[in-house]
Amino acid sequence: MDERDSSTFGGTCRLSTTEAYHRQEIEGLGWELTVCNSLYPPGTPIRGVLAKDTSYGHLLYEHLGRFMPLDNMTSILEIGAGYGYLMKDFLESNPGLHPCLMDISPALLGKQRETLAGHDVSYVLQDALEAEAETLQNFELVILNENLGDFPTAVDVDGRALEERGGSGDVPARIYRFFDTYSIEIPQVLFNVNLGALEMVEKLCSSGVPRIFIGEHSCEATLPPALKHYIPLVSDGNPRRIRLKGHDEYTIKFSHLRRIAEYHGYRTVRGPFADYVIPDITEELKAILATRGLYSDSEEMIYHFVGDLYEYEYLVMMKEGDRGW
Ligand SMILES: C[S@@+](CC[C@H](N)C(=O)[O-])C[C@H]1O[C@@H](n2cnc3c(N)ncnc32)[C@H](O)[C@@H]1O
């Protein structure tokens, strides 16, 4: 962990953040291949293993359209849009959209402006955790794709101390409030908490945003039985550190996010990315998975990509009573 980006709280836990990295250091996502960016180039071999050969934003648009009136929407907020590829696809599907992109990184907002040049898009340079409820509630849908793992994570939280002291100190108190408010049992071990992700989802839900989509690397992912022998999955329910250039991310405990959404009166739909980025599990693909993509660069790419489709989960949250179509 980068000491500039971490703080220690009475020896009981520390907060891992990526804020300084995203504000000052990041130049691009090249080495941090998101599912969205991997699928963007039309000729990429990974599109060849999908049931439908298209980019991520189109697949997501089609999936979300099953739950909400996307074709009639005009105002969408995307938080942490990276290169802006997802929104480019959404604009192709629905040219009537007037999206707003909010990002903590000036460099990535610059990339989004390039990708979406010529479209009616507004851009906000802001840490989404500091966004006002009045701003958020104006949107019909808020999207956070592959970024909640960047939000602050409390690492090595001592569950016993947390329960005994009720969370003394700023960060332990913030963690304790979540467990208490949402009636979540405190694990009696050292564990990690996606504190920023919890605070973000709570902020969105309590602002009354009618629909929210979240997609991210999960620490609770499961594999379909047919793939269990092919993909090694580390998913023990504790947010796992992923070391990346200049910062750490943590996998997300989706059950906590879902609990918050349901508490605030949202219906939820949860599943793996593979629900809408659907791999065609042929004998050839099974052979690539069985050999861990050993025989060529493109097979290695396919092997990791297919694993990601099950390690990444999504959560759709819809305010109860919102039928809107
Ligand atoms: C890994 S990239 C994902 C990009 C894109 N959504 C995708 O799927 O390819 C994370 C994005 O979230 C942004 N981000 C990270 N923390 C943020 C925060 N607290 N508020 C707003 N944006 C944030 C980053 O600058 C970056 O654009």
The ligand as a Tripos MOL2 file, in Angstrom:
@<TRIPOS>MOLECULE
LIG
   27    29     1     0     0
SMALL
NO_CHARGES

@<TRIPOS>ATOM
      1 C1        -11.0010    1.2340  -13.4680 C.3       1 LIG1
      2 S1        -11.6300    2.7150  -14.1480 S.3       1 LIG1
      3 C2        -13.1570    2.1170  -14.8520 C.3       1 LIG1
      4 C3        -13.4860    2.8860  -16.0590 C.3       1 LIG1
      5 C4        -14.7700    2.4980  -16.8180 C.3       1 LIG1
      6 N1        -15.9540    2.6360  -16.0190 N.3       1 LIG1
      7 C5        -14.6630    1.1150  -17.3980 C.2       1 LIG1
      8 O1        -15.4660    0.2570  -17.0110 O.co2     1 LIG1
      9 O2        -13.7970    0.9020  -18.2480 O.co2     1 LIG1
     10 C6        -12.1770    3.6200  -12.6930 C.3       1 LIG1
     11 C7        -12.7740    4.9810  -13.0100 C.3       1 LIG1
     12 O3        -13.3560    5.5200  -11.8130 O.3       1 LIG1
     13 C8        -12.8540    6.8290  -11.5710 C.3       1 LIG1
     14 N2        -12.9260    7.0610  -10.1050 N.ar      1 LIG1
     15 C9        -12.2330    6.4120   -9.1430 C.ar      1 LIG1
     16 N3        -12.5790    6.8920   -7.9300 N.ar      1 LIG1
     17 C10       -13.5320    7.8410   -8.1320 C.ar      1 LIG1
     18 C11       -14.3090    8.6840   -7.2710 C.ar      1 LIG1
     19 N4        -14.1510    8.6520   -5.9360 N.pl3     1 LIG1
     20 N5        -15.1990    9.5370   -7.8180 N.ar      1 LIG1
     21 C12       -15.3630    9.5860   -9.1760 C.ar      1 LIG1
     22 N6        -14.6470    8.8240  -10.0380 N.ar      1 LIG1
     23 C13       -13.7620    7.9480   -9.5280 C.ar      1 LIG1
     24 C14       -11.4680    6.7860  -12.1870 C.3       1 LIG1
     25 O4        -10.9140    8.0520  -12.4180 O.3       1 LIG1
     26 C15       -11.7630    6.0060  -13.4770 C.3       1 LIG1
     27 O5        -12.3510    6.8230  -14.4690 O.3       1 LIG1
@<TRIPOS>BOND
     1     1     2 1
     2     2     3 1
     3     2    10 1
     4     3     4 1
     5     4     5 1
     6     5     6 1
     7     5     7 1
     8     7     8 2
     9     7     9 1
    10    10    11 1
    11    11    12 1
    12    11    26 1
    13    12    13 1
    14    13    14 1
    15    13    24 1
    16    14    15 ar
    17    14    23 ar
    18    15    16 ar
    19    16    17 ar
    20    17    18 ar
    21    17    23 ar
    22    18    19 1
    23    18    20 ar
    24    20    21 ar
    25    21    22 ar
    26    22    23 ar
    27    24    25 1
    28    24    26 1
    29    26    27 1
@<TRIPOS>SUBSTRUCTURE
     1 LIG1         1 GROUP 0 **** ****
